[in-house]
Each structure stands twice: as structure tokens, then as C-alpha cells.
Amino acid sequence: MPIFVSGLSQDTVSYGGSVKYATAEYYGVSLGVSGILQRGISHNDDHLVNELGPNQTGVGEAWLSWHYDQFRITAGDQRINIPFIGDYDWRITPILFRAIDASYGDSDNFLHATKITRYKPWGDDRFLDTTAYTDIEQSTNGMWGVGGGRSISFGDRKVNAQMWYENYDDYTRIVYADSFLSWNEYAAAPKIGLQFIRGLSEGKALAGEVNSTSYGAQLSMKLAPSLAWTLNYNHIAANGNAYGNGALVTPYAHNTSSGPYFAQPFFTSTQDLGSGNAYSTDLNWAATEQVSLGSRYSFMDLTPAAGASSSHQSEYLIYGTYRFGGVLNGLSLTDFAGVQTNSTSDKNFWQNRLALQYDF
């Protein structure tokens, strides 16, 4: 999370990665295992970034999978990608989950079910029975979730929709739904999205009483074959008697990612900032096969508590990736640089994330 303190340095340089081996399928059965490593370079414990500071050595993924036609089920320590649960953003080592994950279908038409018992955050090489709310030490039984998606075409128009139910033990129950309308025959035609998110308390409600409702809208279009623009909006209804003034509780995405929220900043998470209105706009340019550039502006008019002032958080972000070719194929250099301003502080937060990555 950004810290608005004058003169505070968070300079952290680390190296490492993840190496995975997966077998070929034999009668639909395959195995996968990965090793993870993270080491610091001249670390100063006074200003480490939490997720890059700790040394990590160990086994990351370790799973058994069975695949038949459009059905797949995987059990073990694995990557998962469903709303508010995933290996979001990028760090040196991945976020992993000890889970049973089953799906049928393709990316447009699917049924999906997941049961998670443990998770490994960025800054740890152990699988934990707690959550990303690190100030809450009580263990839980994880979460389970089910979801489905459907795609329907009407002439040159296509509608994609999905709905999920997720139950986080002793934290929250989340209903998530979105739908997109697109035109297939026109490259420059807009794509329109709508979003609904509802969160309620579950069990002991360890993070606090949850009563959250969010709505969202998105407009995206190709301004040119290689230039994409997106405009995003979310409204989070205020509730002074609930956690975060009506904010959504996300046990595995807290202070990590905004997940599927349309309007989101990069350095903070929409659902962790309170209730109100959130806006963002993105511009992405695939300049060449090797170079991609982008920018984002977000404005979070969100209030964390009843009677408090809005953060009026603005974030200005630029980013780019260069992919090497030839004998260096697989090597890429990525940089995210930005600044956040906040009405509750007279200081600005600046951060630059530079990563050299090799995929082989």
C-alpha cells in the first residue's frame, strides 16, 4: 500500500523466479511441480517492500490434473483465476492456492467450481490458513465458489455474461456478475460492459460486518488497429454501519489487487479505499511485436468511513514492455512508473517497478 511520508524510501532489489515442470498427459492425467526462489540484493530492512523483501526457497506448484474433452479437474497447490482470486499483477514469485479446481467448457461457455483450503501470498513460501487481512490471525476453512458463463450471438453482435457465487469462511459471501456487448464485424466498434458485485457477512465476519453493493460500466474500443482505449466507472454504495463504509471484503485480494473491478488504480485496490465513485481510463498501444506502451489515469472519490473526507485519490501511470528477439528470445523488460496524490495528505506517493524477466 502507498505510504505518503516525506523522505521515505522503499528501494528494494530482488531476484528469483519460478521453474515449473509438467508431464504430458497419459490417459488424460498429468502432473506439475515448480520450484520458487527469491533473494534480495543489498537489502535494507528499514525500507523493504513487503512482497519482495523476504527470502523464499521451496516448492511452489504441486498438482495432479485429469482432462477429458472439455472437462478438467486439478487438485493440489496451483494457480487459480476466478473473480477476486488469482495470481494478479506480477511479482517474482506467484500467488498460489491449495485447492481442488474443476471446469467444463471454454472461455465463453463454462461451468466452474473451486474449493480452496490454503493460500501462498507473494511474500511467503508457506501455504497459510489465514487470509490477506494480516492483522487477523484466526485460521479459517478457506473458501468455495461456483460460476458459469454463456455467450450468445445475434447477427454481428455478441453478448458474453458470467455469474459467480463465492463463500469465504467466517468473512463474506460474494455474488459477482458481468456482461459485455460487442460487435464482431467492425474492428472499431465499441464494447460495452456492465457489472454487479454484492457482498454480505459470513459466519464470524472476522473483518467486520459486510454489506457492500457495487455497480460498474465500461466502454472500450479500438481507436486504431494497434491502439485500444477503455473508460471505466464503478459506484460502491455507502453503508456507515458496515466494513469500510460499504466496501467489499476480499480475503485473497486485500491490498493485492482490485480483481475484476472496472475502475481501478495500480498501486492500491479499489475495494480497500471505501465507498463512493471510482473512475479510470486506459490507453494501450501495441507499437510493434516487441514494444507495447500504455497509460492509465484513475480517480478514486471514495470514503473509508462514515463522516470522513473522500480520499480524492488521483493516480497517473505509464508503463511499457520490450520483448527481445533472436538469441535473447523470451527475455523482456517491463516498467511501471506512476504517482498518486491524495487529498488527505500533502505528500505524493511515487513508485517505479522495473522487472527483467526470462520465460523459457
C-alpha positions in Angstrom: 0.0 0.0 0.0 1.3 3.5 -0.7 2.7 5.4 2.2 2.5 9.2 2.0 5.6 10.0 4.1 8.2 12.6 3.0 11.7 11.2 2.5 10.7 7.5 3.0 12.5 5.2 0.5 11.1 1.8 -0.4 14.0 0.9 -2.7 14.1 -2.9 -2.9 16.1 -5.0 -5.4 15.4 -8.8 -5.6 15.9 -11.7 -8.0 14.5 -15.1 -8.4 11.6 -16.8 -10.1 9.6 -19.9 -10.7 10.6 -23.0 -12.7 7.8 -25.5 -13.5 7.8 -29.0 -14.9 4.6 -30.5 -16.2 4.3 -34.0 -17.7 2.5 -34.8 -20.9 -1.0 -36.3 -20.5 -1.3 -40.0 -20.1 -5.0 -41.1 -20.5 -5.8 -37.5 -19.5 -3.7 -37.5 -16.4 -0.8 -35.0 -15.9 1.4 -33.9 -13.0 3.0 -30.5 -12.4 5.6 -29.2 -9.9 7.5 -25.9 -9.6 10.3 -24.5 -7.5 10.3 -20.9 -6.3 13.2 -18.7 -5.3 13.6 -15.1 -4.1 16.7 -13.4 -2.9 17.4 -9.8 -2.1 20.4 -7.7 -3.2 21.8 -5.4 -0.5 18.5 -5.2 1.3 18.0 -2.6 4.0 15.4 -3.9 6.4 14.3 -0.4 7.2 12.5 0.2 3.9 11.8 -3.1 2.2 8.7 -3.6 0.1 6.9 -6.5 1.9 6.3 -8.8 -1.0 9.9 -8.5 -2.4 11.8 -8.5 0.9 11.6 -12.0 2.4 13.9 -14.7 1.0 11.9 -17.6 -0.4 13.1 -21.2 -1.3 10.8 -24.1 -1.8 8.2 -25.9 -3.8 5.6 -23.7 -5.4 3.1 -25.6 -7.5 2.5 -29.3 -7.0 -0.7 -30.7 -8.6 -2.4 -33.6 -10.2 -4.8 -33.0 -13.1 -7.2 -35.1 -15.2 -8.6 -33.8 -18.5 -11.3 -35.3 -20.7 -12.8 -33.4 -23.7 -13.9 -30.0 -22.2 -13.7 -31.1 -18.6 -10.6 -30.6 -16.3 -10.1 -31.1 -12.6 -6.9 -30.2 -10.8 -6.0 -30.9 -7.2 -3.0 -29.6 -5.2 -1.0 -26.4 -5.0 -1.8 -24.4 -8.1 -2.6 -21.1 -9.8 -6.3 -20.1 -9.9 -8.0 -17.4 -11.8 -11.6 -16.5 -10.8 -13.1 -13.2 -9.5 -11.0 -11.8 -6.6 -8.8 -14.9 -6.6 -5.8 -15.1 -8.8 -2.1 -14.5 -9.5 -2.8 -10.8 -10.0 -0.3 -8.2 -11.1 3.3 -9.6 -11.2 5.9 -10.2 -8.6 8.9 -12.6 -8.5 7.0 -15.5 -7.0 3.4 -16.2 -7.7 0.3 -16.3 -5.5 -0.7 -19.9 -5.2 -3.7 -21.8 -3.7 -4.1 -25.3 -2.2 -7.3 -26.3 -3.9 -9.5 -28.5 -6.0 -10.5 -26.7 -9.1 -12.8 -28.1 -11.8 -14.1 -26.6 -15.0 -16.1 -27.6 -18.1 -16.3 -25.7 -21.3 -14.3 -22.9 -22.9 -13.6 -19.2 -22.0 -17.0 -18.1 -23.3 -19.3 -21.0 -22.2 -18.3 -22.7 -19.0 -19.2 -24.1 -15.6 -16.6 -23.8 -12.8 -16.2 -24.9 -9.2 -13.4 -24.3 -6.7 -12.6 -25.3 -3.1 -9.6 -23.6 -1.5 -8.1 -24.6 1.9 -4.8 -22.6 1.9 -3.0 -19.9 0.0 0.5 -18.7 -0.5 0.9 -14.9 -0.8 3.7 -13.1 -2.7 5.9 -12.5 0.4 5.9 -16.0 1.8 7.0 -19.5 0.7 4.4 -21.2 3.0 0.8 -22.0 2.4 -1.3 -20.3 5.1 -4.7 -21.0 6.6 -5.3 -17.2 7.1 -6.0 -14.5 4.6 -4.6 -11.3 3.2 -6.0 -9.4 6.2 -2.7 -9.9 8.0 -3.9 -8.3 11.2 -6.4 -11.1 11.7 -4.6 -14.2 12.9 -7.6 -16.6 13.2 -7.5 -19.5 10.8 -10.4 -20.4 8.5 -11.6 -23.2 6.3 -10.8 -21.2 3.2 -13.5 -20.7 0.6 -15.6 -22.4 -2.1 -17.1 -20.9 -5.2 -19.1 -21.8 -8.3 -19.6 -19.9 -11.5 -20.8 -20.1 -15.0 -20.6 -18.2 -18.3 -22.6 -18.0 -21.5 -22.0 -16.4 -24.9 -24.8 -15.7 -27.4 -24.5 -14.2 -30.9 -27.2 -12.1 -32.6 -26.0 -11.5 -36.2 -22.9 -9.3 -35.9 -23.5 -8.8 -32.2 -22.2 -10.9 -29.3 -23.2 -11.0 -25.7 -20.9 -12.5 -23.0 -22.1 -12.9 -19.5 -20.9 -14.6 -16.3 -22.1 -15.1 -12.7 -20.2 -16.3 -9.7 -21.0 -17.1 -6.0 -18.1 -17.3 -3.6 -18.3 -18.2 0.1 -15.3 -17.2 2.3 -15.4 -19.0 5.6 -16.0 -16.5 8.5 -15.5 -13.5 6.2 -18.0 -12.9 3.4 -20.3 -14.2 0.7 -19.8 -12.5 -2.7 -22.1 -12.5 -5.8 -20.3 -11.3 -8.9 -21.8 -10.8 -12.4 -20.8 -9.0 -15.5 -22.0 -8.8 -19.1 -20.4 -7.4 -22.3 -21.9 -6.5 -25.7 -19.6 -6.4 -28.7 -19.8 -6.2 -32.5 -17.9 -8.9 -34.4 -17.7 -7.4 -37.9 -16.3 -4.0 -37.1 -12.9 -3.7 -35.6 -13.5 -0.1 -34.4 -16.9 -0.9 -32.9 -17.2 -0.3 -29.1 -17.5 -3.0 -26.5 -19.9 -2.2 -23.6 -19.8 -3.8 -20.2 -21.9 -3.8 -17.1 -21.0 -5.2 -13.7 -22.7 -6.0 -10.3 -21.0 -7.1 -7.1 -22.7 -7.9 -3.8 -21.0 -8.8 -0.5 -22.6 -9.9 2.8 -21.2 -11.2 6.1 -20.4 -14.9 6.5 -20.1 -16.7 9.9 -17.9 -14.7 12.4 -17.3 -11.9 9.9 -13.8 -11.6 11.1 -13.0 -8.4 9.1 -16.2 -6.7 10.3 -19.9 -6.6 9.2 -20.1 -6.8 5.4 -22.8 -5.1 3.5 -21.5 -4.0 0.1 -23.1 -3.3 -3.3 -21.2 -2.2 -6.3 -22.2 -1.3 -9.9 -20.0 -0.8 -12.9 -19.9 0.3 -16.5 -17.2 0.1 -19.1 -16.7 1.3 -22.6 -13.8 0.1 -24.7 -12.9 0.5 -28.4 -10.1 0.3 -30.9 -9.1 3.8 -32.0 -6.7 2.1 -34.4 -5.7 -1.5 -35.2 -2.9 -1.3 -32.5 -4.4 1.4 -30.2 -7.1 0.4 -27.6 -8.9 2.8 -25.2 -11.0 2.0 -22.2 -13.3 4.1 -20.0 -14.3 2.6 -16.6 -16.7 3.5 -13.8 -17.8 1.9 -10.5 -20.2 3.0 -7.8 -19.8 1.5 -4.4 -22.9 2.2 -2.2 -22.2 3.8 1.2 -23.1 2.0 4.3 -21.9 3.6 7.5 -22.6 0.5 9.7 -20.5 -1.8 7.5 -16.9 -2.6 7.0 -15.1 0.2 5.1 -18.3 2.3 4.8 -19.8 -0.3 2.5 -16.5 -1.5 0.9 -16.2 -5.1 -0.4 -14.2 -7.6 1.8 -11.9 -9.7 -0.4 -9.9 -12.2 1.7 -7.4 -13.2 -1.0 -7.2 -9.8 -2.9 -7.0 -7.3 0.0 -4.1 -4.9 -0.6 -3.2 -7.0 -3.6 -5.5 -6.3 -6.5 -8.8 -4.7 -7.4 -9.7 -8.0 -9.2 -12.4 -7.6 -11.8 -13.5 -4.0 -10.7 -13.7 -2.0 -13.9 -12.3 1.2 -12.4 -9.1 0.6 -10.6 -5.7 2.2 -9.8 -2.5 0.3 -10.0 -0.8 1.0 -6.7 -3.9 0.5 -4.5 -7.1 -1.6 -4.7 -10.5 -0.1 -5.3 -12.3 -2.2 -2.7 -9.8 -1.2 0.0 -10.5 2.6 -0.3 -14.1 2.8 0.9 -17.4 3.7 -0.9 -18.3 6.3 -3.4 -17.4 6.6 -7.1 -14.3 5.3 -9.0 -13.2 6.3 -12.4 -10.3 5.2 -14.7 -9.3 5.4 -18.3 -6.6 3.3 -20.1 -4.8 3.7 -23.4 -2.7 0.8 -24.8 -0.6 0.8 -27.9 1.0 -2.3 -29.4 3.7 -0.3 -31.2 5.4 -3.4 -32.7 5.6 -7.1 -32.0 8.4 -6.3 -29.5 7.2 -3.0 -28.0 4.0 -2.2 -26.1 3.2 1.0 -24.3 0.3 2.2 -22.1 -1.0 4.8 -19.7 -3.7 5.0 -17.1 -5.4 7.7 -15.1 -7.7 6.9 -12.2 -9.7 9.0 -9.8 -11.0 7.4 -6.6 -13.7 9.6 -5.0 -14.0 7.0 -2.2 -14.7 7.5 1.6 -13.3 4.9 4.0 -15.7 5.7 7.0 -18.9 7.5 7.6 -18.3 11.2 8.2 -14.7 11.0 6.9 -13.5 13.0 3.9 -13.1 11.5 0.5 -9.6 10.5 -0.5 -9.9 12.2 -3.9 -7.1 9.9 -4.9 -5.6 10.5 -8.4 -3.1 8.2 -10.0 -1.1 8.8 -13.1 0.6 5.8 -14.6 2.7 5.0 -17.6 4.1 1.6 -18.5 5.8 -0.3 -21.3 7.3 -3.7 -22.2 10.1 -4.5 -24.6 10.5 -8.1 -25.7 13.9 -9.1 -27.0 14.3 -11.3 -30.1 16.9 -13.5 -31.7 19.2 -15.3 -29.3 17.5 -13.3 -26.4 14.0 -14.6 -27.3 12.0 -15.0 -24.1 13.7 -12.1 -22.4 11.5 -9.0 -21.6 11.9 -5.7 -19.8 8.8 -4.1 -18.2 8.5 -0.9 -16.3 5.6 0.7 -14.5 6.1 4.3 -13.2 3.5 6.5 -11.6 2.4 8.9 -8.9 -0.5 9.1 -6.5 -2.0 12.2 -5.0 -4.4 12.2 -2.1 -6.4 15.0 -0.5 -5.8 13.6 3.0 -2.0 14.1 2.6 0.1 17.0 1.4 2.7 14.4 0.2 2.7 12.5 -3.0 3.5 8.8 -3.5 5.9 7.9 -6.3 6.9 4.4 -7.3 8.7 2.7 -10.2 8.5 -1.0 -10.7 11.2 -2.4 -13.1 11.3 -6.1 -14.0 13.7 -8.1 -16.2 12.0 -11.4 -16.9 13.0 -14.5 -18.9 10.4 -17.1 -19.9 11.7 -20.4 -21.2 
